[in-house]
Amino acid sequence: MSGLESRSQNVDLHCHGGAGYYFSDPNPDNVKTAIEFHKSHGTSTLVASLVTEEISVLKEQIQRLLPFSQEKSIAGIHLEGPYLARARCGAHEPSLLKAPKLDEIKSLLDTGQGHISMITIAPELEGAIEAISYLRSQGVIAAIGHSAGNYDDAIRAIDAGAQLVTHFSNGMSKLADGDKTFATALLYESDILLELILDGHHVSDNDVHAIFCHASDRVVFVTDAMAAAGQPDGEYRIGNLDVNVKDGVARLKKNGSLAGSTLTMDLAITNARALGLSDEVIYASSSKNARDLLG
């Protein structure tokens, strides 16, 4: 066993499901199946992500996940929405997206009973900076993403306490879009951690190179896996949206946008090794950075 393998406890901060099921599934056996699938494919510590829903539905999903977090089958819950930009909605139902309000966030945290680990917010939305600051004060990871924001929005979010970028280079501007953008602020002008879906589809080779050139100590590998991880190609759904998976790549039927991934952590690490990344960089990206963030 190599030194890397002996100390690695791979952490996936952003995962929606696998083995045919989502973590939002009302059947706890199906949720358990999805958890066990990822834990048999390289993930030691898993945060269960939920997509945008009506707040009442989201609270029901949170309540169903509480036993899994209480027994430590998962390390917490990540709410990827509904506080996202419609222009960068990705695989989230745009009609359900909204600006964050503290009373609503507090009610979600109350429902989570201390088990909501992270919430993703687009920082340009009205009330977002206040929400980010509040989450940080409560020990909840304030992630930023699914954003149509600009350079200044990114800097304001970081100053307010944002700690992580949700799937960097996806649901936001690209590095090729200009010199002073949301993306360039995060990569070149900050020390914020950057989630990376290293599946060969979500981030261009040029951007992967730039990320590891300028921020090799700030990368956090995530799968952003949907139900089709470990399953055959075919038709699936994310929330209320139809998805087609072909050659292992999940895309929305309505517009062809990427809709999560079918990645597992063991494959992400294999891909990292194929890029020639050092054991130290892979260890930081797959384990240490996320573990430090979770505390």
Protein Blocks (a to p, Z undefined) as FASTA:
>chain_A
ZZklmmpccddfbdfbeehiafkbmblklmmmmmmmmmmnopabdcdddddddfklmmmm
mmmmmmmmmnomagbdcdebjbbcfklnmjadfklgccddfklmmmmmmmnnopafbdcd
dfkbghklmmmmmmmmnopacddehiabdfklmmmmmmnopabdchehiapacfklojbd
fklmmmmmccbdcddddehlmpcfklmmmmmmmmmmlcccdfkiafknopacddddehjb
ccddeehiacdfklopaehjfbdfklmmmmmmmnopafklmmmmmmmmmmmmnZZ
